[in-house]
Amino acid sequence: MEADLLQIAKDAQVKHPVPDVQTLKNFIPLNKARLAFQADQYQESVTQAQSALALKADPVTAYRGLGISYGMLGQWDEAIANLNSALKLDKNDKSLKSALKWAKDGQKAASKGHTSKSKPPEWD
């Protein structure tokens, strides 16, 4: 059991305390989403972030991850909707505001047949 718990903790890569093992397990798809995003596998990132959201694992991070992943796929409406959902949960997060601006810039550029010159947000 202890070895399993250590593997779960490693797979979840949670940056703050969690109350129980189930909550820790719920963070695994969120970590997989982050890793997929960092590997430029944006569709996989979307899939994993949606799983994390369904498990209620850090919804702000899940919505942010969905937003920036959709943006990287050029799906700007979805990007903006998810970033707005994250901002509803954490109105003071400057990185969310910046990511939303990036998505809106991307949407505006795409509507003119261009690509955005804004630097995409990172998922660290």
C-alpha positions as CSV (number, residue, x, y, z in Angstrom):
1,M,0.0,0.0,0.0
2,E,2.8,2.5,0.9
3,A,4.5,2.0,-2.5
4,D,1.1,2.5,-4.3
5,L,0.6,5.7,-2.3
6,L,4.0,7.0,-3.2
7,Q,3.3,6.3,-6.9
8,I,0.0,8.1,-6.7
9,A,1.6,11.1,-5.1
10,K,4.3,11.1,-7.8
11,D,1.7,10.8,-10.6
12,A,-0.4,13.6,-9.1
13,Q,2.4,16.1,-8.5
14,V,0.1,18.2,-6.2
15,K,1.7,21.5,-5.1
16,H,-0.4,21.9,-1.9
17,P,-1.8,19.6,0.8
18,V,-4.8,17.4,0.0
19,P,-7.2,15.9,2.6
20,D,-7.2,12.3,1.5
21,V,-5.9,9.7,-1.0
22,Q,-9.0,10.0,-3.3
23,T,-8.4,13.7,-3.7
24,L,-4.8,13.0,-4.5
25,K,-5.9,10.4,-7.1
26,N,-8.2,13.0,-8.7
27,F,-5.2,15.2,-9.4
28,I,-3.5,12.6,-11.7
29,P,-5.5,13.6,-14.8
30,L,-4.6,17.3,-14.1
31,N,-0.9,16.5,-14.0
32,K,-1.3,14.4,-17.2
33,A,-3.0,17.4,-18.9
34,R,-0.1,19.7,-17.9
35,L,2.5,17.2,-19.1
36,A,0.6,16.8,-22.4
37,F,0.4,20.5,-22.9
38,Q,4.2,20.9,-22.3
39,A,4.7,18.2,-24.9
40,D,2.6,20.1,-27.4
41,Q,-0.1,17.4,-27.3
42,Y,-2.9,19.9,-26.9
43,Q,-5.8,17.6,-27.7
44,E,-4.6,15.1,-25.1
45,S,-4.2,18.0,-22.7
46,V,-7.9,18.9,-23.3
47,T,-9.0,15.3,-22.7
48,Q,-7.1,15.0,-19.5
49,A,-8.1,18.5,-18.2
50,Q,-11.8,17.6,-18.9
51,S,-11.3,14.4,-16.8
52,A,-9.8,16.4,-14.0
53,L,-12.7,18.9,-14.1
54,A,-15.2,16.0,-13.9
55,L,-13.3,14.8,-10.8
56,K,-13.4,18.3,-9.3
57,A,-9.6,18.4,-9.1
58,D,-8.6,22.1,-8.8
59,P,-11.2,23.5,-11.2
60,V,-9.4,26.8,-11.7
61,T,-6.3,25.1,-13.0
62,A,-8.4,22.7,-15.0
63,Y,-10.4,25.5,-16.7
64,R,-7.1,27.4,-17.3
65,G,-5.5,24.4,-18.8
66,L,-8.5,23.8,-21.0
67,G,-8.5,27.4,-22.1
68,I,-4.9,27.6,-23.1
69,S,-5.0,24.1,-24.7
70,Y,-8.0,25.1,-26.8
71,G,-6.2,28.3,-27.7
72,M,-3.2,26.3,-28.9
73,L,-5.6,24.3,-31.1
74,G,-7.0,27.5,-32.5
75,Q,-10.4,26.9,-30.9
76,W,-10.7,30.4,-29.5
77,D,-14.4,30.4,-28.5
78,E,-13.7,27.4,-26.3
79,A,-10.5,28.9,-25.0
80,I,-12.3,32.1,-24.0
81,A,-15.2,30.3,-22.4
82,N,-13.0,28.1,-20.2
83,L,-10.7,31.0,-19.2
84,N,-13.8,33.0,-18.2
85,S,-15.0,30.0,-16.1
86,A,-11.6,30.0,-14.3
87,L,-11.8,33.8,-13.7
88,K,-15.3,33.4,-12.2
89,L,-13.7,31.1,-9.6
90,D,-10.6,33.3,-9.0
91,K,-11.2,36.9,-10.0
92,N,-7.8,38.1,-8.8
93,D,-5.5,35.7,-10.7
94,K,-3.3,37.9,-13.0
95,S,-2.1,34.9,-15.0
96,L,-5.8,34.1,-15.9
97,K,-6.4,37.7,-17.0
98,S,-3.3,37.5,-19.1
99,A,-4.3,34.2,-20.6
100,L,-7.7,35.6,-21.4
101,K,-6.2,38.6,-23.2
102,W,-4.0,36.2,-25.2
103,A,-7.1,34.2,-26.2
104,K,-9.0,37.3,-27.2
105,D,-6.1,38.5,-29.2
106,G,-5.9,35.1,-30.9
107,Q,-9.6,35.2,-31.7
108,K,-9.3,38.7,-33.1
109,A,-6.3,37.8,-35.3
110,A,-8.0,34.6,-36.5
111,S,-11.1,36.5,-37.5
112,K,-8.8,38.6,-39.8
113,G,-7.1,35.5,-41.2
114,H,-3.9,36.1,-39.2
115,T,-2.2,34.3,-36.4
116,S,-1.7,36.0,-33.1
117,K,1.6,37.6,-32.3
118,S,1.0,37.3,-28.6
119,K,3.2,34.9,-26.7
120,P,1.1,31.9,-25.5
121,P,0.7,31.3,-21.8
122,E,2.8,28.6,-20.2
123,W,1.4,25.8,-18.0
124,D,4.0,25.3,-15.3
